Amino acid sequence: MTGLTQGLSHRDAARFSFLLATPVILAAGALKIPDLTGPLGDGIRGPVLAGSLASFVAAYLSVRFLERYFRTRTLYPFAIYSLLVGGAALLWLTLS
């Protein structure tokens, strides 16, 4: 939403947010590599590899879908959803 308020198109705002997230995701993965190569990774390397590949495919397909979606539609439904779910989560966390 900040990108939209600064004059970016919906597609460019989405692309920029994906580009901002990429280094953080890669750094988080790189920090876990020593754990997986050491004794903590015994017995889970196969499932971790399968999960990593599945998440890569899902992320790639999601980004492709969203880029096509933003060519013809806007972020307003997502903004409304985010505000409602965020407000509900905040309310639930403060009341519990």
C-alpha positions in Angstrom: 0.0 0.0 0.0 2.9 2.3 0.7 4.2 1.9 -2.8 0.7 2.8 -4.2 0.6 5.9 -2.1 4.0 6.9 -3.6 2.8 6.6 -7.2 3.8 3.0 -8.1 1.5 0.9 -10.2 -0.1 -2.1 -8.6 2.2 -4.4 -10.5 5.3 -2.4 -9.6 4.3 -2.2 -5.9 3.8 -6.0 -5.8 7.1 -6.7 -7.6 8.9 -4.3 -5.3 7.5 -6.0 -2.2 8.6 -9.4 -3.5 12.1 -8.0 -4.2 12.3 -6.7 -0.7 11.4 -10.0 0.8 13.8 -12.1 -1.2 17.1 -11.2 0.7 15.4 -11.8 4.1 14.1 -15.2 3.1 17.5 -16.2 1.6 19.3 -15.0 4.8 16.9 -17.0 7.0 17.6 -20.1 4.9 21.3 -19.6 5.0 21.3 -19.3 8.8 19.6 -22.8 9.1 22.1 -24.6 6.8 24.6 -25.3 9.6 21.8 -26.9 11.7 20.8 -29.1 8.8 24.4 -30.3 8.0 25.1 -31.1 11.7 23.7 -33.6 14.0 20.4 -31.7 14.4 19.7 -32.5 10.7 19.9 -36.3 11.1 16.8 -37.9 9.7 15.1 -34.7 8.5 17.3 -33.8 5.5 14.9 -35.5 3.0 11.7 -33.9 4.3 13.5 -30.5 4.5 14.6 -30.8 0.9 11.1 -31.9 -0.2 9.5 -29.0 1.7 12.0 -26.5 0.4 11.3 -27.6 -3.2 7.5 -27.5 -2.6 7.7 -24.1 -1.1 9.8 -22.8 -4.0 7.3 -24.1 -6.5 4.4 -22.7 -4.6 6.1 -19.3 -4.2 7.0 -19.2 -7.9 3.4 -20.0 -9.0 2.0 -17.5 -6.5 4.1 -14.7 -7.8 3.2 -15.5 -11.4 -0.5 -15.6 -10.5 -0.2 -12.3 -8.5 1.7 -10.5 -11.3 -1.1 -11.5 -13.8 -3.8 -10.6 -11.3 -2.3 -7.1 -10.8 -2.3 -6.4 -14.5 -6.1 -6.1 -14.5 -7.1 -5.7 -10.8 -6.2 -3.7 -7.7 -4.9 -4.4 -4.2 -8.0 -2.9 -2.5 -9.6 -6.3 -1.7 -6.4 -7.5 -0.2 -6.0 -4.3 1.8 -9.5 -4.6 3.2 -8.8 -8.3 4.0 -5.5 -7.4 5.7 -7.1 -4.7 7.8 -10.0 -7.0 8.9 -7.8 -10.0 9.7 -5.1 -7.9 11.4 -7.7 -6.1 13.5 -9.4 -9.4 14.5 -6.0 -10.9 15.4 -5.1 -7.8 17.5 -8.5 -7.9 19.2 -8.2 -11.7 19.9 -4.6 -11.3 21.2 -5.5 -8.4 23.5 -8.6 -10.2 24.9 -6.9 -13.6 25.5 
